[in-house]
């Protein structure tokens, strides 16, 4: 391996690592606020990427119908919880956010997609289709289990992941999709060729993470989410609505997934089940940060991307094994450094 090949591998690793960093940040955020290990985070990425590619081809993605169905189901569930006697404010909010909004997005996508308006409009439509999926899934699958153990929440997350994978096969089929690059062209840098789309991926990922930092540090919503992550009981006592915090966390996670999918769609071929591996690699980075440390998770994500790139060069057959083995020494080190806790004796 010469220097130019190594530099090219590092370049690919940084591009992949930028996507894994966004996924890892979303996983850490959701776990900190809701205690849910968001296994279907990768599905948000895959649905956005495949939907974005279909929009470029002038086709309405199946996620438009999914959005309508989830909105109607969430509205019906709220009515059941209210025992058929919802207040006027709840009814008005539900009709607006759960019925009218998904229907409007469906009609908008159905009318605009055949016109092929360009990558900017396609990206906006993709955000409208994927970002609301997170809050709807939280209300349907996770809010009823909010007081359950982490294991129960994990089982629910796996169930949601499997359901979305099956739906993805129905929406997009078994064939892969790859979108057109937003910006073409390339230039030489240090003996390697850098694509403009790759620069866009890294830059957009860093800007997104910077925007998240501003959200948590400078806004009331961000500070409320941090308070819930630190102490749920204390946050509830000072008036922070825990359920809305969970919806906000899932909304940010699905928005991050949508952005990630739009960025990665022109870079690599994706399939209906590609989200699972993307989510797992982001999870490896999140675990490195202890599902709590954002900067460490981001740094680990770039490390995972670079290791994957070099592993693909040296032993492509075992590339995934090498990447997932990275979590073993991390878990071993954390287990050795963690304080011992004696098990309580059963009465």
N, C-alpha and C positions, 0 to 999 in steps of 0.2 A: 504494500500500500504506500503510495507516494503522498506528498503533501496536498496535492490538488484533490485527490480522492477523499482524504481525511477531511479537508475543508468542506467538500460537498456533502459529506455525511453529517458533519456538524450543522451545516445549513439546514438539511432536511430535518435533523433532530430538533432544531430550534423552532421550526415551523410546526411540527407535530406537538412539541412541548407547549407551544402557545395555546393550542386547543385543549390539551390535557390540563393546563393551568386553569383555564376557564371552567372546565368540568370539575376540577378539584375544589375550586373556590365555591362553586355552587353546592357541592356535597358537604363541605365544611359548614357553610351557611345554614343549610337546611337541618343538618344534624344538631348544630348548636341551638337552633331555635325550637325545633320540634322533636328532637331525638330520633328522627327517621333517617335511616341510611338509604338515600334515594337511589335505589338500584335502577329505576327507569330514567335516570338523567341522560343516559346515552340515547334513549329513544327520542328525547326532545331534539338531540343533535341530528339523529338520522332522519326523523320526520321533517325537520327544517331543510336539511340538505336535499332530500329526495323531492320534497314539495317545491323547493326553489328550482330544481332542475325541470320539474314538470311544468311549472309556470313559464319558464323560458321556452318550453316547447308548445305553449299555447293551450295546455290542458289544466283543468281544474283539479287540484289535489283532493284525494279522499279525506284528508284532514278537515276540509270544510264541513263535510257532513258529520264528522266526529265531533267537531266543535258544537254544532247545533244539538247533537244528541246528548253530550255531556252537560250542556247548559240546561236543557229541559230536565234531565235527570236530577241535577243539583236543585233546580227550582221545585221539583216534585218532592224531593227529600226534605227541603225546608218546610214545605207545606205539611208533610207528615209529622215533622218535629213540632210544628205549631199546633198539631192535633186538629187541623182543618180550620183553625180560627186565627189566621195570621193578622197581625196589625197592618194598618194601611201603609205605613212606611216600609215594612218588610215586603208586602205585596208589590208595592211600586218599585222597590229596589230590585226584586226578583224579576219582574217583568222587563225592566230595563236592561239589567246586566246579564240575565240568564236566558232571556227569550229574544228580545229585540236586537241586542248587540250581536249574538252569533248569527241570527238571521240576516242582519245587515251585512256582516262580513261575507256570508255565503253568497248573497246576491252580488256584492261588489266583486268578489273573486270570479263568479260565474260570468259576469259581464266584461270584466277587464282582461282576464287571462287570454281569451282568444285574440285580443288585440296586440299581444306581445309588446307591452309598453316600454320594455327596457329593464336593465338589471336593477335600477334604483327602485322602480315601482314594484318589481318582483320581490325585492328584498323587503320592502314595506309590507306587502301582502303576506309574505312568509311570517313576519313578526306578528301580524294580526291573527294569523292562523294558529301559531304554535304557542306564543306567550300566554294566552288565556288558559291553555290546557292545564297548567300547573295548579292554579287556584281551584279549578273544577275538580281535578283529581284529589286534591287535598280535602275538599268538602265531602266528596263521595266516599273515599277510601280510608282517609287518615283521621279526619276530625272526630268521627265516632269512636276511634280507638286512641284518642289523645292521652288518656290516663293509663293506657296499657304499658306493658314492659317493652323494652327495646327489642326483645326477641319477637314479640307479637307484631310490632311495627315492621320489623325486618321481613317477616313472613308475608305481611300485607304488601310490602314493597315488591317482593319477588312475584307475588300474584299479579300486581299491576304491570310489572315488566313483561310477564308472559302474555298477558292479555294484549298489551300494546304491540308485542312482537307479532302475534297472530293477526291483529288488525293491520299492521304494516305490510304483511304478506298480501292481505286482501286489497289494500290501497295501492301498493306499488308493484306487486308481482315479484317473481324471483329474480328478474333481471336487474342489473346494476344501472345506476345513473351517474352522470358527471356533468356538472353545469359548465357553461362558458365562463371564462375569466372576466371579471369586471374591467380589469386593465391588462392589456396585452403588453408585449415587449419584455426585454431583458437587457441586462448589462453585465459586463465583466467586473469582478471584484476579487482581487487577490488570487487570480488563477482559476476562479470558478465562475459559472454563469448563475446570476441571481435573477429569478423571475419577478416581475412587478407584483404579481399576485401574492407571492411569498412575503414580500415586504408588507403588503396590505394586511395579510393575516397576522403577522407579528405586531404591527403597529396598532391594528384595531383591537387586538387582545390586550395590549398594554394600556390603551386608552380606556377600554372597558373596565379593566381592573382599577385604573385611576379614578374613574367615575364611581365605582363601588366604594373606594376609600373615602371620597368626598361625601357620598351618601351616608356612610356610617359615622363620619366625624363631624359633619356640618348640618345635618338635617334632623328634625325631630323624629321622623320615621326610623331613620338609621339608628339613632340613640335608643329608641324604644326596642328595636330588634336586639341591640346589644344588651339591654337590660334583661330581656327575656332569656337570652342565651346565658347570662351570668346567674340569674336567680328567677325562676319562673314564679315562685310563690311571692317573692318580694315585688316583682313586676305587676302581678295581679293585685296586690294590696295597694299599690299606688295608682291603680286605675288603667293600666295598660291591658287592652283586650287580647288575651292569649290566642283566641281563635283567629282574630284578624291578623295577628302577628304571624301565625302559621300560613295563612293565605298569602301574606306579603312575601314571606320567605319562598314559598313555592312559586309565586309569580316571578320573583327575581331569578329563581333557578331555571324556570322554563324560558324566560327572556334570554338568559345567558346561553341556554342550550340552543335557542333559535339563532342567536348571533354566531355561535360556534358552527352550526350547520351551514349557514350562509357563507361563512369564511372558508370552510373546508370543502364545500361542494365542488369548486373548480380545481381543487388540488389533487383529489384522489377519487377513485371509483368507489361508490358506496352502495350497499344493498340494504334490504329491509331489516336485516339482523346485525348490521355493522355497529349499531349503537351499543350493543352489549360489550364488545371489546373496548370501544372508546371509553365507556363508563368504567370498566374495570381498571384501565390504565390510569384514569383520573383518580380512581379509588386508591390505587397503590400510592400515588402522590399524596392524597389526603391522609392516608394512614401514616405516612412518614411525618406529617405534621400533627399527628395525634388527633385528627378530626377537630382541631381547635386552633391551630397556628396557621393563619393565612399566608404570611411570607414564606414560611418553611414549606408549605404545600406547593406554592408557586415555584420555588426553587427546585423542589423535588420533581415537579412536572417537567421542567426543562431537562433535568437529569434523566428522567424516564424516556423522554423523546430522543435524547442523544444515545442512550444505551440501546434503544430499539433500532435506531439507524445503523449503529455499528454491528449489532447482532444480526440484522438483516443482511449485512455485507458478508460477515464471516460464516454464519450458519442460519440461513433463512428458514430451514425446517424447524429449528428450535427457537426461533425468534421470540415467540410469545412466552415460551417457558422461561427464557432468560429474563424477560421483563418482569414476569410475575414472581420470579425467585428473588427479586429485589426486596420484596416485602418481608422475607424470612429473617434476614439479619436485623431489620428494623424492629420487628415484633420480638425477637430474641433479646435485643438490647433493652427494649422498653420493659420486658418482663423481668429482667435482672435488676433494673433500676427502680421498678415500682415497689412501694412499701408493701410488706406482707400483711395480709388481712386474714385473721382467723375466722373460720366459718362458725356461725352461730349454731349452738346445739339445739336440736329439736326438743320441744317441751314434751 
